[in-house]
Amino acid sequence: MIESKLKDVPKEEQEKILNIIEKNPDFFNQIGEEVKKRMDRGEDQMSATMSVMKERQDELKRMLDKS
């Protein structure tokens, strides 16, 4: 599923992203739960996702820097 969303991303970047997700499943599950909570309160999926990712930006950046 994730691969289909990344189809336009260069292969090297796809591998980096997938590797980060595999190494940090709890982090990404938490993001999913936070997005769902926002959507349950009436926020659309894109806005909810962008808000949560912005809130978690520093953590995500650290993961990207480590990989």
Phi and psi in degrees as GROMACS dihedral restraints (atoms count N, CA, C in turn):
[ dihedral_restraints ]
;  ai    aj    ak    al  type     phi  dphi    fc
    3     4     5     6     1   -62.9    20    10
    4     5     6     7     1   -38.8    20    10
    6     7     8     9     1   -57.8    20    10
    7     8     9    10     1   -38.4    20    10
    9    10    11    12     1   -66.3    20    10
   10    11    12    13     1   -32.5    20    10
   12    13    14    15     1   -73.9    20    10
   13    14    15    16     1   -22.4    20    10
   15    16    17    18     1  -101.9    20    10
   16    17    18    19     1    12.9    20    10
   18    19    20    21     1   -57.8    20    10
   19    20    21    22     1   -28.4    20    10
   21    22    23    24     1   -93.2    20    10
   22    23    24    25     1     0.2    20    10
   24    25    26    27     1   -89.2    20    10
   25    26    27    28     1   139.0    20    10
   27    28    29    30     1   -54.7    20    10
   28    29    30    31     1   145.6    20    10
   30    31    32    33     1   -52.9    20    10
   31    32    33    34     1   -43.7    20    10
   33    34    35    36     1   -60.9    20    10
   34    35    36    37     1   -41.9    20    10
   36    37    38    39     1   -68.9    20    10
   37    38    39    40     1   -36.7    20    10
   39    40    41    42     1   -58.2    20    10
   40    41    42    43     1   -47.6    20    10
   42    43    44    45     1   -62.0    20    10
   43    44    45    46     1   -40.6    20    10
   45    46    47    48     1   -62.5    20    10
   46    47    48    49     1   -46.1    20    10
   48    49    50    51     1   -63.9    20    10
   49    50    51    52     1   -47.1    20    10
   51    52    53    54     1   -62.6    20    10
   52    53    54    55     1   -37.6    20    10
   54    55    56    57     1   -63.3    20    10
   55    56    57    58     1   -42.9    20    10
   57    58    59    60     1   -63.7    20    10
   58    59    60    61     1   -42.1    20    10
   60    61    62    63     1   -63.4    20    10
   61    62    63    64     1   -43.3    20    10
   63    64    65    66     1   -64.5    20    10
   64    65    66    67     1   -35.8    20    10
   66    67    68    69     1   -80.2    20    10
   67    68    69    70     1   -18.8    20    10
   69    70    71    72     1  -132.8    20    10
   70    71    72    73     1    54.5    20    10
   72    73    74    75     1   -62.8    20    10
   73    74    75    76     1   -35.1    20    10
   75    76    77    78     1   -64.0    20    10
   76    77    78    79     1   -41.1    20    10
   78    79    80    81     1   -59.4    20    10
   79    80    81    82     1   -46.4    20    10
   81    82    83    84     1   -74.0    20    10
   82    83    84    85     1   -28.9    20    10
   84    85    86    87     1   -65.9    20    10
   85    86    87    88     1   -40.3    20    10
   87    88    89    90     1   -62.6    20    10
   88    89    90    91     1   -41.2    20    10
   90    91    92    93     1   -60.1    20    10
   91    92    93    94     1   -46.7    20    10
   93    94    95    96     1   -58.5    20    10
   94    95    96    97     1   -41.8    20    10
   96    97    98    99     1   -66.7    20    10
   97    98    99   100     1   -40.7    20    10
   99   100   101   102     1   -65.2    20    10
  100   101   102   103     1   -41.4    20    10
  102   103   104   105     1   -61.8    20    10
  103   104   105   106     1   -44.6    20    10
  105   106   107   108     1   -61.2    20    10
  106   107   108   109     1   -42.5    20    10
  108   109   110   111     1   -60.3    20    10
  109   110   111   112     1   -42.4    20    10
  111   112   113   114     1   -65.2    20    10
  112   113   114   115     1   -40.1    20    10
  114   115   116   117     1   -66.9    20    10
  115   116   117   118     1   -36.9    20    10
  117   118   119   120     1   -63.6    20    10
  118   119   120   121     1   -25.7    20    10
  120   121   122   123     1   -87.8    20    10
  121   122   123   124     1     3.5    20    10
  123   124   125   126     1   105.5    20    10
  124   125   126   127     1    -1.1    20    10
  126   127   128   129     1   -77.5    20    10
  127   128   129   130     1   143.2    20    10
  129   130   131   132     1   -74.1    20    10
  130   131   132   133     1   160.2    20    10
  132   133   134   135     1   -58.5    20    10
  133   134   135   136     1   -44.6    20    10
  135   136   137   138     1   -63.6    20    10
  136   137   138   139     1   -47.0    20    10
  138   139   140   141     1   -63.5    20    10
  139   140   141   142     1   -42.8    20    10
  141   142   143   144     1   -62.1    20    10
  142   143   144   145     1   -45.7    20    10
  144   145   146   147     1   -63.3    20    10
  145   146   147   148     1   -46.1    20    10
  147   148   149   150     1   -62.6    20    10
  148   149   150   151     1   -40.7    20    10
  150   151   152   153     1   -63.6    20    10
  151   152   153   154     1   -47.1    20    10
  153   154   155   156     1   -65.4    20    10
  154   155   156   157     1   -43.2    20    10
  156   157   158   159     1   -65.0    20    10
  157   158   159   160     1   -35.7    20    10
  159   160   161   162     1   -65.5    20    10
  160   161   162   163     1   -41.3    20    10
  162   163   164   165     1   -64.8    20    10
  163   164   165   166     1   -33.1    20    10
  165   166   167   168     1   -99.8    20    10
  166   167   168   169     1    11.8    20    10
  168   169   170   171     1   -54.7    20    10
  169   170   171   172     1   -45.4    20    10
  171   172   173   174     1   -63.9    20    10
  172   173   174   175     1   -42.9    20    10
  174   175   176   177     1   -63.0    20    10
  175   176   177   178     1   -44.1    20    10
  177   178   179   180     1   -64.4    20    10
  178   179   180   181     1   -41.0    20    10
  180   181   182   183     1   -61.7    20    10
  181   182   183   184     1   -40.8    20    10
  183   184   185   186     1   -62.7    20    10
  184   185   186   187     1   -40.3    20    10
  186   187   188   189     1   -64.4    20    10
  187   188   189   190     1   -42.4    20    10
  189   190   191   192     1   -65.1    20    10
  190   191   192   193     1   -38.4    20    10
  192   193   194   195     1   -67.2    20    10
  193   194   195   196     1   -32.5    20    10
  195   196   197   198     1   -74.9    20    10
  196   197   198   199     1   -25.7    20    10
